[in-house]
Amino acid sequence: MFMFRRKERRRYGRSEFDGVPLAMLLPGTEATVIRVEGGRGLVGRLCELGFVEGAKVRMLVSSGSGPILVEVKNSRIGLGRGAAMRVYVREEGWQ
Amino acid sequence: MAIKVAVIGNPNVGKSVIFNNLTGGRAHVGNWPGKTVEKKTGGCTYKGVDIEVIDLPGTYSLTARSVDELVARTFIVEEKPDVVVDIVDASNLERNLYLTTQLMELEANIVIALNKCDLADEVGYEIDFEELSTLLAIPVVPTVATTKKGMDELKDAIIEAAKRQRKMIKMSYGRELDDLISKVEKAILKDEKLSSKYPSRWLAIKVLENDEEVLKKVEGSSHRDEILEMSKAREILGEEPEVVLAERRYNFISKILPKVLKGEKAMTLSDLLDKALLNRALGIPVFLALWWALFRFTFDVSGPLSDLIGMSFSRLGEIVRGAIAHEQLASFIADGVIGGLGSVLVFLPPIFFLFIGLSLLEDSGYLARAAFVVDRVMYKLGLHGKSFIPMLIGFGCNIPGVMAARTVDKEEDRILTILVNPLMSCSARLPVYILIGGAVLGAYAAAGTYSMYILGIVLAVLMALLFRRVIPYFKGKPSPFVLELPMYSRPTLRATLTHMWERGSVFLKKAGTIIFLGIIVVWVLSAYPWEAVHVGEKTIIEGSYLGMLGHALEPIFRPLGFNWMGAVALFFGFIAKEIVVGSFGVIFGLGAEAGTQEIQTTLREQKIFTPVTGLAFMAFTLIYIPCVATVGIIYRETNSWKWTIFTVVYEIVLAYIVSLAIVGIGGLLGYA
């Protein structure tokens, strides 16, 4: 397990727990990716699909359990709950 | 001299259509050496230049994580194609350019085919492809593969690109990283053997990314310690370099993007459709309805065609038998060769129509949604969301079912999906249920048939759970579900047919030869010793090697209540399970063409089965070894005798246990 801390975050004076898991977003909300956790394989796959720091995501379908559908880098990615819990995001408008 | 062109792109960009356009549809399909990844090659001559086209697997990236990616990148690095055509989806530019950045790192001679330009227009994008070409220093050709638009221009660009060495631009990853990369690169350049073979900057980047394959190459280098020492500097970054590099590649893309891409994507039909089709309450019913429609389509349309093929071949067999004087030769050609071919070819219509239906679902973008919808359930069952489609196809025929497991990305999940696939009750088993159920289950015949389908599903789930627990190879949870859902699109007839042919022809070639050989072997076993089998006009199977085998096997089947006839029928069923029906016909001396009713009457008269042993026989037919063609395809897809033999053995054991349980429980309940 790796955890990726960003220097930037320290610069903004935030704690490392300021994000929420992507899985928690409500449908229709937009957010910005702050970090991805997990094994190397999963992190790598999510990165190449566009889940990198600063990427904008928009939740399209989510129903409390089961996989979610998000838009990232203009494509739609279905993510299982487990994977969606590993992507930490900051909701838009949250300062 | 021929130009060697590799075609690469993300999944769902229309790569196979472009490949077909370039090669005129004449492709040689095989496997990459030692891999289960399909390799397609083709060629064409354009303006007097021979072009050899190699289709690389669809991938998002070029890491060493998956076989597909490794195959693609090894080809580019080792075989050094003259030109690499990178197919980029114009309606999904940002994500697609990620692969392009990696091809740039590989210093490939790239030509970008900017495909789906029509779709990009439709959703409201305006792309300045000339600007894109300038910024990347890569020729860009706008195309619409489905209407063949831009194909000649693409070929022109390929020939043009092959003539000259492309001016490479170096992507910057930020000053810190650039410094680090050049330090490692310098160390690599000292080892001439390494740096003359591979692009040195690419090696440096991969060393920093901790890429297993590249690290292996570096291990053997004379300057190993120096290179690795330099790469230790990655600790400076304070985080996983792979993640940082991915981020920087995307940074590079987002700097270019505003200069080439104008317009905003409006709310599309895809958004609306996804709201409905992926809805928690609606998703599953819609999926079930579509699935049911697919099966009706497949079997209703293909049924008459299969009958026609079956009839034609038995007619042909009769004609040949009459025309050849030599008795054994006539039997060999009529029963062995023609009968064998016929029994293979009757599978063609259902398989091809199933593939048409599936291609329609896939090309329209729905199939990925189906995997999404069922992932919730599948995950709990220890399988992957993507395993569901192979299982579904298995209800039609296990062969395409096993082949469809290719879409499951993690190797362990894929093998597991293949192992349980034969438990899906394929269409070939239905005639057996109808025969035996109708003969001995009376009013419960239909219920008995349905129960077999459910039994198959339940066993597949139980086995998947069991294998996950017990076999170390499968330990752990299914890999996380990550799947891109492509935009919905209108499938075109040409693309659908191409798709169908690609999959279907594999069955035709590979499975065809295996089934055919199997049939010849069984024919020999059932026809010899010639004098013992052919007494006057009559054929006595009991005297054949197969009959002897049946008698030898009888003690094993006695606890289940099957006699030697059942054993022989099951043995025949190994060729194709519906042959179980015909073989009862042959055993009873009624001939292979005997009607179901005739056989049922004899089954009842001779009291071959009681209701309980009949049900046990149906269950045994469902579970025991998949047909010879499925075994062949399992071997091909797993590339391992170990898994193939394992599947055969576990299914025989499971069939025996379940049948014994049915007989035992039936006995306890007072049924004989």
Boltz contact constraints between the chains, C-beta under 6 A:
constraints:
  - contact:
      token1: [A, 2]
      token2: [B, 240]
      max_distance: 6.0
  - contact:
      token1: [A, 4]
      token2: [B, 239]
      max_distance: 6.0
  - contact:
      token1: [A, 4]
      token2: [B, 243]
      max_distance: 6.0
  - contact:
      token1: [A, 41]
      token2: [B, 65]
      max_distance: 6.0
  - contact:
      token1: [A, 42]
      token2: [B, 480]
      max_distance: 6.0
  - contact:
      token1: [A, 44]
      token2: [B, 242]
      max_distance: 6.0
  - contact:
      token1: [A, 45]
      token2: [B, 482]
      max_distance: 6.0
  - contact:
      token1: [A, 47]
      token2: [B, 243]
      max_distance: 6.0
  - contact:
      token1: [A, 47]
      token2: [B, 246]
      max_distance: 6.0
  - contact:
      token1: [A, 48]
      token2: [B, 60]
      max_distance: 6.0
  - contact:
      token1: [A, 48]
      token2: [B, 61]
      max_distance: 6.0
  - contact:
      token1: [A, 48]
      token2: [B, 246]
      max_distance: 6.0
  - contact:
      token1: [A, 50]
      token2: [B, 95]
      max_distance: 6.0
  - contact:
      token1: [A, 52]
      token2: [B, 246]
      max_distance: 6.0
  - contact:
      token1: [A, 52]
      token2: [B, 247]
      max_distance: 6.0
  - contact:
      token1: [A, 52]
      token2: [B, 250]
      max_distance: 6.0
  - contact:
      token1: [A, 53]
      token2: [B, 247]
      max_distance: 6.0
  - contact:
      token1: [A, 61]
      token2: [B, 278]
      max_distance: 6.0
  - contact:
      token1: [A, 63]
      token2: [B, 280]
      max_distance: 6.0
  - contact:
      token1: [A, 66]
      token2: [B, 376]
      max_distance: 6.0
  - contact:
      token1: [A, 67]
      token2: [B, 372]
      max_distance: 6.0
  - contact:
      token1: [A, 67]
      token2: [B, 375]
      max_distance: 6.0
  - contact:
      token1: [A, 67]
      token2: [B, 481]
      max_distance: 6.0
  - contact:
      token1: [A, 73]
      token2: [B, 94]
      max_distance: 6.0
  - contact:
      token1: [A, 73]
      token2: [B, 95]
      max_distance: 6.0
  - contact:
      token1: [A, 74]
      token2: [B, 92]
      max_distance: 6.0
  - contact:
      token1: [A, 74]
      token2: [B, 94]
      max_distance: 6.0
  - contact:
      token1: [A, 75]
      token2: [B, 92]
      max_distance: 6.0
  - contact:
      token1: [A, 75]
      token2: [B, 95]
      max_distance: 6.0
  - contact:
      token1: [A, 75]
      token2: [B, 484]
      max_distance: 6.0
  - contact:
      token1: [A, 76]
      token2: [B, 485]
      max_distance: 6.0
  - contact:
      token1: [A, 77]
      token2: [B, 484]
      max_distance: 6.0
  - contact:
      token1: [A, 78]
      token2: [B, 372]
      max_distance: 6.0
  - contact:
      token1: [A, 78]
      token2: [B, 483]
      max_distance: 6.0
  - contact:
      token1: [A, 78]
      token2: [B, 485]
      max_distance: 6.0
  - contact:
      token1: [A, 79]
      token2: [B, 482]
      max_distance: 6.0
  - contact:
      token1: [A, 80]
      token2: [B, 375]
      max_distance: 6.0
  - contact:
      token1: [A, 80]
      token2: [B, 480]
      max_distance: 6.0
  - contact:
      token1: [A, 80]
      token2: [B, 481]
      max_distance: 6.0
  - contact:
      token1: [A, 82]
      token2: [B, 480]
      max_distance: 6.0
  - contact:
      token1: [A, 83]
      token2: [B, 480]
      max_distance: 6.0
  - contact:
      token1: [A, 83]
      token2: [B, 482]
      max_distance: 6.0
